[in-house]
């Protein structure tokens, strides 16, 4: 389908356009950061399809009519003009009805989705029929309104030979769109059916280079890190700071990214021993950068829940990746770190496996050497560990830490773990609804990561900072 726009679509916009015109997709979420041209694409969708499908019906909606009138509707008329569709020649707009009537019989309705007293079920939408729906800033709307609208997309679909389409746009944040399209409550990627597609984006996806430059500078001016992370970086993990974070200097936009495995470098794995909410094994690599700085790059997390929340199971998962998976053929060395309590003799001890780290060596030993055991003699105090990691996250010492964006539990742990009154870790408890086991909600991945970083740099950085503090 030819599109007569004054500018080309970005790759992300083109992908969404394809979803809106294929034979299987019925719902698309297009969102993340601010400024990628989400509203533009939604209005383009409505204008082009109104002309291409004579007699069809489209809806453009927002939560409040005032916002719809002052933003999305203005974009609609601008896009129509860009396509050389002019009022009087190609369509007639009725301001009282908030409706555009196209010369070919198509209709574009404009409506708000705000809940009304006495109509919590949105029954007012029940008698309507549409061919397509575009909901701008979907997170502002109630999920119930979207649910009802989906049932209304049924107008002359067989005639047009396409499934009904719904496009929802919105910025990142903790709202229903995140839960439905992006990440679960456990910060795991949502498993989507084939008919639902998601395209995540930021302002860098806007096809206008002048806009990208100007808007990027505007977003840089946002002082609140949470807001900047959401709007500039499209960060779905960012949460508002409460002032009591255990790792207040961790920033999910600055300290996460796509981390690539380097077969020429050793692998470092670190363990924290808990059966709930999960067992923890993190894998990282360490490389030297310019100017004497070091990069600690965490590649992957293994966090299986019950019944696989055991040292044996998690190490076997890692071993499978070393044999046949993402670390296949690794031969550059393997080093072990973790919670010192894992060296305490267990009730399940045998002659060869006395504790958890023996279990790890039994499974991973073929990739290890005599000096691979780097478990600290004693765990560092929480306060000193927090201060050391703060120096790393702020760049005050020469250690730069990055976590792969797919390490959802690790990132969530750094965001949500709180500080107690003594400066240590605040223990927040939860109960597993199935096993009824009471466990600490946060801290397992945080501790596993700092066990490794502190041990790896104990003599060169950690001890030095302790001496300075003394």
Secondary structure, DSSP 8 states (H G I E B T S, - for coil): -----SS---HHHHHHHHHTTSSS--EEEEEESS-SSHHHHHHHHHHHHHHHSTT-EEEEEESSHHHIIIIIHHHHHHHHHHTT--BTTTEEEETTTTEEEETTS-EEEEEE---BTTBTT-GGGTT--BSEEEETTGGGS-HHHHHHHHHTB-TTHHHHTS--EEEEEEE-SSSHHIIIIIB-TTS-B----TTEEEEEE-GGG-S-HHHHHHHHHHHHT---HHHHHHHTT--SS-----S-BTTTT--TTTSEE-----TTS-EEEEEE--SSS--EEEEEEEEE-GGG-EEEEEEEEE---TTS-SHHHHHHHHHHHHHTSTTTT--S-EEEEE-GGGGS--TT--SS--SHHHHHHHHHGGG--TT-B---SS---HHHHHHHHHHHHHTSSSEEEEEETT-HHHHHHHHH-BB-TTSSB---EEE-TTT--EEE-S-HHHHHHHHHHHHHTIIIIIHHHHHHH-
